[in-house]
Amino acid sequence: MGGVILSSYSPFLLNEHSDSLRFGIITDIHYSERDSYGTRYFKQSIDKLKNAIEVFNRSDLDFIIELGDFKDQDSEPERDGTLRYLDTIEAVYQTFNGPVYHVLGNHDMDSISKEEFLNRTSNHGDADKKANYSFVSGGIKCIVLDANYSEDGSPYDTGNFDWTKAYIPKSQQEWLQKELLLDQQPVLIFVHQLLDSFSDVGKDLCVGNADEVIPILENYENVLAVFQGHHHPGNYSFRNGIHYWTMKGMIEGSFPDNNSFAIVEVNKNGDISIDGFFNCEDRLLKNNDQLL
């Protein structure tokens, strides 16, 4: 099992009294009881998650986080069935023996409201029942963004949205700026849809107003990396000192041969290693440099 190294700027090393930060990460579970199609095996996602949680529970982690599209729906959408799938996969997720966090994805509002999703899931501590929030762990500030808004600022709601058009509203951008201004801790960003619209990934997969959000991040040298989901094959890009790492979707491929999850470690010197499992490959990223 190898690792990815994302080196931070030296002025923003962890406090000498801090321990390294270790967390588990997964994305695009898409759990439901619908039949598989193509490379998506919806029913098997629950066993894939159990596999990941088993590894996470013996790995001395500070928390785990999922990057959205936590659940799915039937081929003929039905609210009660969707809520049942959400309750089932949430119960497995909560078997992790430490703090857990959610990032909202577009499929999380495919046949239920954002409020229903938040009310039936739990985040640790002050992040509970929030769609965008921040928390500090191991000397690192973690900021979770919610891009599940239409261009007019209305939130995704019960399938009433176009998944190719995701936006981060002005009010959330202002909140993000305030969070980044609060202190000079190293920062990790977590979001479902991709922010690196400058890359060669399809624009339909990216946040529609990413060109408004990225300058906010680039204005603060302590932003180390952005962790993203949504694009199941995964992706990587780099610009102005920030790494954008898109994780491969857990839903893809039949279990037990296929799965995707990772353990991330932020060391005291500011380096970040990502140890991938199954389809989540090991890579190497250099400080202020692109993938070799």
Secondary structure by P-SEA (a helix, b strand, c coil): cbbbbbcccccccccccccbbbbbbbcccccccccccccccccaaaaaaaaaaaaaaaccccbbbbccccccccccccaaaaaaaaaaaaaaaaccccbbbbbbcccccccccaaaaaaacccccccccccccccccccbbbbbbbcccccccccccccccccccccccaaaaaaaaaaaaccccbbbbbbccccccccccccccccccccccaaaaaacccccbbbbcccccccccccccbbbbbbccccccccccccccbbbbbccccbbbbbbcccccccccccccccc
